């Protein structure tokens, strides 16, 4: 499980430029209709990374069309958390071609790798139509622990976009985590 810490942080100001972010196993999911939005998910470290306990990770998402976005994090234990939009940031409309950070660079939380370890996923869904509110339990960090299974949610989101005669896209990044001690 990736721990999303909101308690102890240090703010450091610095300037940097990132030219290219290679894909982190971002796999576009099949789409049932042709009105598609392409989603790229990248990491600050590149492809085929194995993240170790205590690592702090940042992921970046880009779209080929302006769209409303939902971002979920599925930890190695199978918990599915909605992280965009969330209680601290309801903004979930993003412009085509811009990379946005997950978590947001100004956000009071960070992704810190903690147990359980294994395969985790960042899921991104995009539509030119605003998504319906999903069932879940609000968490202290502002996220929502979703109640429904991922396959049920995916079908609901696809059907919503199709019924609204909208565009839709989905992608996932695979995140492999391990303990710091062998």
Secondary structure, DSSP 8 states (H G I E B T S, - for coil): -EEEE-S---------------BSS-EE---SSS-B--EEEEESS-TT-EEETT-EE-EEEEESS-EEEEEEEE-TT--EEEEES-SS----EE-TT--EEES-TT-S-EEEE-SS-SEEEEEEEEESS------EEE-TTS-EEE-S-HHHHHHHHHHHHHHTT--EEEEEEEEEEE-S--
